[in-house]
Amino acid sequence: MNAAAPSSAFTGLGEQLGNSVNTALTADAIRAGINKTNAETELTNSLNVEKTTTNKYLDAMQNAALRNLVNQGTISEHQANIIAVDDYYKGAEAELHFQQSYVALQQMSAQLQNTQQEYFNLLAQEYATMMQGQLSEAQIHKVFSDIGLNNAQIEKIAHETVNIDAATMATMQNISESQSRERLNRAHAQYQEKVNEVWNNSGWNMNSDVNSNFYSMCMQGDYKGAEKLMQGTQALIMNEGNARFKSKDYKFDHLVGVIGMATKLAGAR
């Protein structure tokens, strides 16, 4: 006898049961995926809220500290606003960034001091050649003041002419005022290049609001403002009670004086 063929009704029932199981499993998987996504979203939102709260707290602390520095006269309102928006001096690496900036200032100060002395030596030689060329004191003073030197600096250069080689002076007996001015402009352009090279190779971060404003203040001759800006930044980062803030390792007066004068001379026309 041949076996009876399976009932199509039974086969249809099996398929329905299988499909029901698959459908249930798929639904469970979808629900699990949705729950996972919701959990991750809640965690992200929670972390964002925590981060926002932390940032607001830190900003409030910083603003309070800056307000205290303003009230003490350590910095001005304008300087406090500059520091407040500078991300370079915020967060865990703020102190490290400040130390890097201070080291850059030290290196720049030494290099610019040497560059400035070389420049003044050259100017003394030019002053001597003008004297040899029979230019009047008024003419010489005008040529030097036009490249940004003040009376005290011109006097200093005049006193250094005693060290100029006589043979060098003798070669310039017939120099004219226009020739002197051309030579000084060329010397000044070379000095500008050297000063800019020192800044560019120092690692000084010009993207920092504090650092770029420090540079601008130096260019404008506002040395006291530049010094107070860096001291205020230091006080905020390291806390005024920190012993290092009071130590000789973080003094700006000499550094700012040298950097400011060298930078101002380079930018003067």
C-alpha positions, 0 to 999 in steps of 0.5 A, spaced: 500 500 500 502 506 498 502 511 504 497 517 504 499 524 502 500 529 507 494 533 508 494 540 506 490 542 512 496 540 516 501 543 512 498 550 512 497 549 520 505 548 521 506 554 516 502 558 520 505 556 527 512 557 524 510 564 522 507 566 528 513 564 532 518 568 527 513 574 527 514 574 535 521 573 535 522 579 530 517 583 534 521 582 540 528 583 537 524 590 534 522 592 541 529 590 544 532 595 539 527 600 541 529 599 548 536 599 547 536 606 543 532 609 548 536 607 553 542 610 549 539 616 548 537 617 555 544 616 557 547 621 552 541 626 554 543 625 562 551 626 560 549 632 556 545 635 562 551 633 566 556 636 562 552 642 561 551 643 568 558 642 570 560 647 564 555 652 567 558 651 574 566 652 572 564 658 568 560 661 574 567 659 578 571 662 573 567 668 573 567 669 580 574 669 580 575 674 575 570 678 578 574 678 584 581 679 580 577 686 577 575 688 584 582 687 587 585 691 581 589 685 578 586 686 572 581 691 568 574 689 566 576 689 559 582 684 561 577 680 564 573 679 558 579 677 554 580 671 559 573 669 560 572 667 552 579 664 551 578 656 551 586 656 550 587 657 558 581 653 560 580 646 562 585 640 565 591 643 560 590 650 562 596 650 567 600 647 562 598 651 556 600 657 561 607 654 562 608 653 555 607 661 554 611 663 559 617 659 557 616 662 550 616 669 553 623 667 556 626 665 550 623 670 546 625 675 551 633 673 550 633 672 543 629 679 542 634 682 546 640 680 542 636 682 536 635 689 538 642 690 541 645 688 534 640 693 531 642 698 535 649 697 534 648 698 526 644 704 527 650 707 531 654 705 525 649 709 521 649 715 526 657 715 525 657 715 518 651 721 518 656 725 522 662 724 517 657 726 512 656 733 515 649 732 516 646 736 521 644 734 528 637 736 526 637 732 520 640 726 523 635 726 529 629 727 524 631 720 520 632 716 526 625 719 529 622 717 522 623 709 524 620 710 530 626 711 535 625 716 541 629 721 544 632 717 549 634 711 544 637 716 539 641 719 545 644 712 546 645 711 539 649 717 539 654 715 545 655 708 542 658 711 536 665 712 539 666 704 538 665 705 530 671 703 526 674 710 523 675 706 517 668 705 516 666 712 517 671 715 512 668 711 507 661 715 508 664 722 508 659 724 502 653 721 504 646 725 503 640 725 508 636 721 502 642 716 502 642 715 510 634 714 510 635 709 505 640 705 509 636 706 515 629 703 512 633 697 509 636 696 516 629 697 519 626 692 514 631 687 516 630 688 523 622 687 522 624 680 519 628 678 525 623 680 530 617 676 526 622 670 525 623 670 533 615 670 534 613 665 529 619 660 531 617 661 539 611 657 539 606 663 541 599 661 540 596 667 536 589 663 536 589 664 544 585 671 545 589 672 551 596 671 547 593 675 541 591 681 545 598 681 549 602 681 542 597 687 540 598 691 547 606 690 546 605 693 539 602 699 541 607 700 547 602 698 552 607 694 556 603 695 563 597 692 560 600 686 557 603 685 563 597 685 567 593 681 562 598 675 563 598 676 571 591 676 571 591 669 567 596 666 571 592 668 577 586 665 575 589 658 573 594 657 579 590 661 584 593 667 588 594 663 594 599 658 590 606 659 592 608 659 585 604 665 583 608 669 588 615 666 586 620 669 582 619 664 576 613 667 574 615 675 573 613 678 567 616 685 568 623 684 565 620 680 559 614 684 557 619 690 557 624 687 552 619 684 548 614 690 548 620 695 546 623 690 540 616 689 538 614 696 538 620 698 534 619 693 529 612 695 527 614 703 528 614 707 521 
